[in-house]
Amino acid sequence: MTSSFVITPRVIQTINSMTPDDRSVISQALSMEYILGENPDTILSPMQKVLYAIIRFYVRQDTERRLNQQ
């Protein structure tokens, strides 16, 4: 199965605004979910799960917006 996803400047800016520790874990969680197809919950603290939910929402929203523009 092939799926597309979009990482926009909004996502990158949000990740870059985090602490270095959170930035690293959130980036790893994104690659786990969107590239490897794995569940990233095991590497996230409760607060990081909240941050990740926001980032994931941005990715899904931006991807849908881009696909609807085509």
N, C-alpha and C positions, 0 to 999 in steps of 0.2 A: 504494500500500500504506500502510495506517495501522497504526502500532504505538504502544503505550503504554509508558511507563517511569515509574518512581517515584524521586523524589529525596527521601530521608528526612532527618530531622535528623542521623542518623548520618553520612550522606554529607557534609552541610553542615559538621558539626563537624570531620570529618576534613580537609576541604579548608581550613577556616579555621585549622587547626592548622599548616598548612604555611607556609613562607616566602612573602613576597609574590610573588616571581618564580615559584615553583612553583605557587602558588595561581592565578595568572593563566594560566599555560600549561595546567594541568590543567582549569581551567574552560573554556578555549578548546577543548581536546581533547574534553571532554564534548559541547559544542555541535556540534563538527565531526561526531562520530560519531552522536549521538542525534538531532540536529535536521537537519543537512545531509546525513547519510549518507556522509560522507567518512572516509578513513582518517587518523587523527591522528598516526600514527607519524612523519611527516616533521617535526613541530614539537617532538617530545619527545626529550630527552637520554636516554641509557641509564638513569640513575637515575629520571628522570621516567616512563619506561616502566614501571618497577617500581611506582611510586606509582600510576600510572594503572591498572595491572592490578588493584590492590587496590580502587580506587574503582569500577572497572567491575564487579568481582565484587560489591561492595556493592549497586550499582544493580540488577544482574541478580537477586541474591538477594532484595532488598526488593521488586522488581517482581513476581517469582514469588510471594512470600508474599502480597502484596496481591491479586493475581489469584486466588489459591486461597481467599482469604477471601470473595470475592464469590459 
